[in-house]
Amino acid sequence: MTINNRKSHLKDLDPGLMKDWEIAEKAEEFLKPSKILAEELDLTEDEIIPHGKYVAKVDFAGVLTRLKDRPNGKYIDVTAITPTPLGEGKSTTTMGLVQGLGNLGKKVTGAIRQPSSGPTFNIKGSAAGGGRSQCLPLSPFTLGLTGDIDAVTNSHNLAMVALQARLQHEANNTDEFLSSRNLKRLDIDPARVELKWAIDFCAQSLREIIMGIGGKTDGYQMHSGFGISVSSEVMAIFSVFTGLADLRERMSKIIVAYRQNGEPVTTADLEVDGAMTALLLRAVNPNLLQTIEGQPVFVHAGPFANIAIGQSSIVADRLALKLADYHVTESGFGADIGFEKFWNIKCRLSGLKPDCAVIVATVRALKMHGGGPKVTPGAPLDPAYTTPNAALVEKGCQNMLAHIQTVKTAGINPVVCINHFSTDTHQEINIIRRTAEQAGARVAVSYHWANGGEGAAELAEAVIDACNEPNDFHFLYPEDMPLRERIYTIARKVYGADGVSYTQTAMEKLTRLENTGNTQFMPSCMVKTHLSLSHDPTLKGRPSGFTLPIRDILTYMGAGLVVPVAGDIKLMPGTSSDPNFRRIDIDTHTGKVKGLF
């Protein structure tokens, strides 16, 4: 099918009348085979690993070796203002921008995270985008893809299997017996086990469990629990590794527990690190999919930004930047967490320098930040969000200004994308445009949800302009800044806090880490709600006068991150009373999945 014929066909897909999965199903009749996508990217046949006709993996190591002397394309990050619980269309905007750049004749790629089954079957949906700006094929993308998250889950849980077995055998056997098995007693403190189990669902009943109930052959009885797979340190490693040797080394450094004398017990001590890495081998290469309009999209890694690093993988971005003139990557949630981690973690570890950052804003979210009624997933929107209210928008723009300032603090050129909804008025849009431009940001109104790449023309042109303008990219803190100062710097300069407080547990860990010096060159990966600039999800707009409470500090030695946990946030989300799985089904005649969004 020619490009013009595909565009003509896509114009018949009306998001106002069709659901996202219905649009995807129709658009998938005209997908490019992965072989064609690969040819358009100048990939060789040996560099593509097919997974069916429309999904493939790409041998990133082979491509990076072959193209090591090719200059990188322009590097664009998509972030957002603080969202409503419904999300503000960041993935949709990412796909729309890729399509918009493609529509202008640019060689462009995108990179997004693989969706977790937790939100897919709960409230948030597939994260494939929406309307006429989606990542396809939808069902494989949403329902496990090529098994990367399964590999992460299994790798993580193998470490727990190794720990539980060692605890049991050390409790039940003598040193002589252990020595006969070539095992050294690790003297693990069961009260200081750092790892929990992983599962890729929102299963609140598994947050806290007692395991090993039964006799001496049924395991070691102890308190444990589950986190969602995308919060695992293995997933964090999967996001930041740069090659197989780096992956293997990082996997050996994961701290699973502590000895009675306080020394760490690592996956290498349990001799499980090699097997854990072996389980990840099938997942190390990025997945190649496409937008509705046929531009290539790499999907790799899947962590949340509120409880993890929130980025697609470094290897996906490095790969794409060698293959395209413009590469658009997405960071989770708002600029206070997703972009902050892109800026100070991902770019620091990758050595890549961004050219532009897009901040997605909606009239709806700004009304909420201006004092609008509570937005509840699954409940009808209050009329305040679908009827004109310029005063709410103007007041809510303070939240947008905070995110613009964060991007400018990084020295990057910001572009505010007003993700257009049909109920937005010219007056409301003009308020946002005027406020953002006065703050030194470019502004574009984008209609990509309704019109695809053509609707994103203004956004694409603004991004090109921003990429062609020099920037002064620099990190928020030097890598050798003491941990306490680093946390305070993020809290004050990004969140707007007056200060930081610590629970006794957090202070003890902070003091121990400072005394050992282990975190001197480890970036800080903050755990914080995505629903507010502060730690409190009920504080909207641009909160001030608050103290950021750190209740715990985790150490991810394998990922190379120190993880301060702010406020009351769970590493295992809960399933709602009206989850998405109630609407997902299959067509028994065609075998196609319906109900995804």
N, C-alpha and C positions, 0 to 999 in steps of 0.2 A: 504494500500500500504506500502511495506517495505521501509526503508530508502534508500537502494541501488536502488530500482526501481524508487523512486522519483528522486534521483540524476541522474539516467540515462535519465529520462524524461526531467529534467531541462537542461541537456547538449544539448538537441535539440533546446533550445530557444536561438537564435542568436541575441544579441542586435545590431549587425552590419546590420542585415536585417529586424529586427522587431522593431516596436515602443514600448515604455514602456507599453502602455495600452494593446497592443497585447500580449506581454509577460505575463502581469498580468492576462489577460483573460485565457490564456492557463494554467498558473500555478495554477489558482484558481480551476481547475478541480481536483486538488490533495491536497487541503487544509485539514488540520486537523480540525475536529469539535472542538469547544471551550471546550466541555466536555473532549476530549482527552488532550488538552493543560493543562486544570486544573488538570487532574490526574497526568500528568508529573511534574507539579509544586507542587504536594502534597497538593492541595487545596481540601477542602471538598465540597460536593454537596451544602451545605447551603451557602457557601461563593461565589458561582457563580450566577450571575443574567443574564440569557440568553437574548440576543437581536438577535434572529435568530440563525442559525446553526453555524455561524463562527465569531460572535461578541458577547462579553459578558462584563458585568461589574463585578468587584471584590469587595467584601465587605472588604475594607481596614481595618476598625476598628476591625472587627471580627478577621481577620488574624493577625493583629499586637498584639491583646490581646492574641491569642492562641500561637503565636511564640515569645512572648516578651523576652524569655530567649535564643533564638537562636542567635548566633553571625551573624553579617552582612557579606555579601560577599565583594569582592573587588569592589571599586567604581571608575568608569572611566568616564571622561567627554570628549566629542568630540567638538572641536572648530576649528578655521581655521585662515589662513592669511586673510588680507583684500581682499575681493572677487572682481571679475569683476561684472558688473550688471547681468551677466548670472548665478552667483553662481558657486561654485567650487566642488559641490557634497558632501556636509557635511552630509546630510541625507542619501545619497547613501552609504557614508563611514560608517556611524553609523550602517546601516543595514548590510553592508559587514563585519564589525568587529564582530557583533553579530553572523553572520553566520560562520565567520572564527573561533571564539572561540568554537562554537558548533561543527564545523567540527573536532576540536581537542579533542572532547569528554568532553568539559566543560559544566557545567550546567549554562546557561547564559540567561539573559533577557536584553531587551532594553527599553528605554523610550524616546519618541519623542513628540513634540507638535502636537496638532490637527491643520490642515491647516485652515487658514481663507479663506472664499469665495472670499475676495478681490483679493489676488494674484492668487488664483485658476482660476478665470475667467478673469484675466488680463494678466500678463506677466510671473510670476514666476512658475506657475503650482502647482501641488498638494503637493509637499514636502514629497512624499511617498518613495523617493529614485529613482533609475533608473536602467535600464538594468536588470541584474540578482540579484540585491540587492535592493529589494523593501519591503514595508510593505503592507500586503494584509488582507482582500479584498479591492481592490483599490477604487471602486466606493463608498462604505459606508464610508471609511476613508476620502475620498476627499469631499463628498457631504453631510456634516452635521453630519455624524456618528450617535451618539445616542442623539444628540440635546444639547450638553454641551454649545456650543457657543450661540445657541438660548436662552438658559436659562440665560446666562450672559447678553445678549442683553436685554432681557425682564426685568431682575432684574434692570439693569442700568436705562432703560427708565422709569420704575415705579417711581424711585426717581425723575425724571424730571416731570412726571405727578403730583406727590405730590407737588413739588415746584410750578409749574405753577398754580395748583388749589389754593394753599395757597395765592400766590400773588394776584390772581383774587379776592378771597373772602375777603382778608384783604383790598383791594382797594375799594370794593363795599359795605362793611358792617361795622356797628358800633361795638365797643367793646362789647356792650350788646348782640348783635346778635351772635358774636363769642363765648362769654361765654355760651350762651344757647346751643351751639353745643359742649361745653366742649373744646373749642380751645382758646389758648393764643396767642395774637398778637405777631408775631415774628419780625415785623418791618424790613423786608428783604430789602436790598439795591439792586434794580434791575441792577445797574451798576456793582455789584460785585458778579455776579453769576459765580461760578467756574465750574459747570458741563455743558456739552452739551449733545445732544442726541447721540445715538449709532446706527450704522448700519454696517453689516458685508460685505460691498462692497466698492470698490474704487469709491467714488462719489464726485468728486471735487466740483460740483455745490452746494453741501450741506454744504461746510465748513463754510460759513457765511450765515445766514438767518435772516429774520424778522418774528417772530411768533406772534400769537394773533391778526392778522388783522381782523377787523370786529367790532361788537358791544361789550357791556360790558359782554354779556353772552358767548362770543367767546374766552375767555382767556385773559391773560394779555399781552399786546403788548410790545415786547422787542426784543433786538438783541440776537441771539442764533446761533446754528450751530450743526454740527455733527462731531464726530470722528469715526474712524473704531472701531468695537467692541473690538478687541484685544488690543486696547490702553486704554480701560476703567480701572478705578481703581478696579472695580468689578473683572475683569480678573486678575489683579495683586494680589488681595486677594485670588482668586481661585488658584493661583500658589503657595502661601506661607502658606495657612492655614494648621493647623496640626490636626484638629479634629472639630467636630460639634460645641462644645462650643467656640472654638477659632474663627471659622467662624462667628458664631452669634455675638460675641463681636466686631469683626473687622467691620462687616457690619453696626454696629450702630455708628461707628466713622467717616464715610465718610463725608467730608465737602462739602456741596452742594452750599452754598453761604455764604455771611456775612451780619450781621445786619447793620443798619445805624450807630450804635456805634462801629462797627468794630469787634464785637464778632462773632464767627463762627456759622452757622446754619448747623446742622448735620442731617443725616437721622433719628437719634433718635428723634431730635426736631420735625421733620415732621411726626413722628410715622409711618414711612414706612419701617423701618429696618427689622422688623419681617417678613413682607410680601415679601420683597426682598430676605431674606434668604430662605423662603419657596419655592420661584421660583427656587432656586439653588439646592434643595434637590435631584432632579433627576439626577443632574450632579456630585455630590460629589465623587462618586466612580470611580476609574480609569477604562478605557476601555481596554479590552484584545484583541489584534489582533496577527498577526504573520508575520515573514519574509517569503520570497518565499520558504526557506528551512525548515520552520516549527518551528523556535525558537519563544518563546513568546515575544511580544512587548506591553508595556503599553503606551497608548495614553491619555494624560490628560493635559488640559490647552493649550493655544495657543497664547501667546503674542509675538509681534515682539521685538527684542533686541534693535533696533535703537530708538523706541519710548516707550518701556515698559521693562519688566524684562527679557523677552526672554528665559524663562525656562519652561520645563514641570514641573508638580506639585511636591511639596515636598512629598505629601502622596504617589504618584506613586513611587518615589525613595525609600522611607522608606519601602513600601510594597515589591518592587522587591529585595531589599537588604536582606530581610529575606527569600526570596524564591530561590535565586540563589547564586552560588559561584562567579560569575562575573556579574556586572550590568553596562551597558553602557548607559549613558544619554547624551543628546545633548543640547548644548547652541547655541543660535542664533548668526549668523554672526561671525565676527572675535574675537580674544582673547581680543581686546581692549574694546569691549562692552559686547558680550555674555559671554565670560569667566570671565571678570572682575565682572559681576553681579552674575555669579555662585559662584565665589570666595568670594566676600565681602557681598553679600546679601543672596543668597540661602543657602550656607553652614553655614553662621552665624545664620540664622533663623532656620535651620533644625538641627544644631548640628552635621551634617555628615562631615566626613573627607575623601576627595578624595585620591586615591592611584596613579592616573596617569591622564594625560591630553594628548589627541591626537590633533595635529595641522594639519589640512588638507591643503595641498599645491598643486598647479598645475603649470605645466610649463606655461600654458596659462596666469594665473594671474601674475606670476612673470615676464613674458615678458611685460605685461602691466605696472607693477611697474618699470620696467627698462627703460620705455620711449616708449613703443609700441603704435601703433595707438589707437584711442578711440574705445572702445567696446560698441556697441549700441544694446540693445535687439531688436530682430526682423530683424536686418540687417545682411547680410553675414559677417563672420569674415574676417578681413584683412588677406592676405596671410602670414603676419609676424607671425601669431599665429599658422600656420599649416606647416611652413617650418623651418628648423633649424636656430637658431640664439642664439648661446651660450653667446654672449656678452650681449644681453638683459636679459637673465636669470640671469647671474652673477650680473649685476647691480641691478636687481629686488630683489635679495636675501636679500637686506637690509630690506625690509618689513618683510620677514620671521624672520629675526634675532630679530626684535622688538617684535614679538609675542612670540618667544622662551624666550626672556628676561622677558616678562610679566609673563609667566607660571613659570619660575624659581624664580621670585620675590615672588611668592606665596609659594615657597618651594616644589613644586610638580615636579615629574619626567616627562619631556616632551618627546613625541614620535611624530616625524614629519612623517605624512603619505603622500607620493607622490601619489596622485590619478592619475593613469596612463591613458593617452589618446593615441590613436593609432599613433598619429603624433609625440609623444615625441621621442627624440633620446637618445641614451646611454650617449652621451657627456653632454647633458642638465641635465639628471637625475644625473649623477655623480657630476656635479657642485653643485646641490642642496644637495646631500648626503654629500659631503665634507664640505660644508659651515655649514650645520646643526650639523654635528658631531663635528666640531671644536668649535661650540658654546655650546657643552655639551648635545646635544639631541640625542636620538636614532632615527634611520631613517629606514623606511620600504617603499618599492614600493608595491603598492597594485593594483591588477587586478580584484577587486571584481565586477566592472560594467560588465566586459566581462565574468568572470568565477565564480562569486558568492563566497561562502565560501572558496573553494579551492584556488581561486585567492587572498584571504586575509590571507593566511597562514603566510607569513612573518610579516604582520602587527599584527596578533594575537599573534605570538610568542614574538614580541617586547613588546607588551602590557603586557603580562604575566611577562616577565623579569622586566619591569618597576614597576609593582605592587608588585613584590617580594622584591624590593629594598626599604629600609626605606626612608621616606621623612621628611621634616621639615615644614609641612603646617602651615601657619600663615596668618593672615589678613593684608591687606595693611595699614589699619588705625585702631586705637582703637575706640570702639563705642562712647566714650565720646569726641573724637576730635571735636573741633568747626567746624561748617559747612563750613566756609570760608576756613579753612585749609584743610578740607577734599576734597573740590572741587579742590583746588590747587594741592593737593597730587596726585589725579587721573590724572589731566591734565598734570602734569609734569612727573610722573613716568610711566604712561601707554600710554598717547598720545604723549609725547615728546614735550609738549608746554613749552615756556619760562615763561608764566604767564597767568593770567586770567583777563578779563575785564567784566564789568557789565553795562547793560543799566540802565537807571534811575528806570524803573519798577522793574528790578531784584534786584537792590541795595536796594530799599525800602522794598521789601519782605525779602531780606536777613537780613537787619537790624532788621526788626520786628521779624523775627524768632529767631535771636540771642538774642534779648531782652526778648522774652518770654521763651526761653530755651526749646521749644517744640521739637526741632530736636536733642536733645543731644544724644538720643539713637536710632536714625532713620538712617539706611544706606542711601547712596545717589544713586539714580537710574538715571544715566545720559541719556539725550536724545541727540543723535548725529548721524550724517550720518554714515552708515556702509561702505561707499565707499572710505573712507580715514581714516588714523590714526588721522587726524585733524578734524576740523569742516567743512572743505571745500572739497566737493566730487571731485573736480578737482585736488587736491594735492595728487599725487600718491607716491609710494615708502615709504621712511621714512622721512616725512617732519620735518623741524626744523626751529627755528627762528620765530615761529608764536605765537600769543596770542589767547587763547580760549575765544570767546565772549559768555557770558551767557546773553541771552535776556529775560529770564523769569525763575521763580522758582515756581513750583507747590508743594502743600503739600498733600500727600495721607495718611491721618491719619489712615484710616482703614487698608491699606496695611502696614502701618508703614514705609513709604518711603518719603524722600524729593527728588523732581525731578527737577534738574537744566536742563534747555533747552538751548543747545549750537547751535548757528548758526541758519540758516533758514530752519527749518524742520517742516513738516506738520504732525498733528495727523490723518489726512485723506488723504491717497494717491489718486492719480488720475488714471483714466483708460486711457490706451494708444490708439493709432489709430488702432492698430492691436491686439486686445485682444484675449485671448485664447477662450473665449466663441464662437468665430466664427467657431471653429473647433470641439466643443463638441456637440454630438448628441446621439441618441439612435438607436439601431437596432430594428425596429418595429416587427420583427419576434421573436426575443428572449427576448426583453426588456432590453438587456444589454447596458450599456453606452460605447460609444467609443469616442476617441479623447482626453482622459485625459492624462496628462503627468506631 
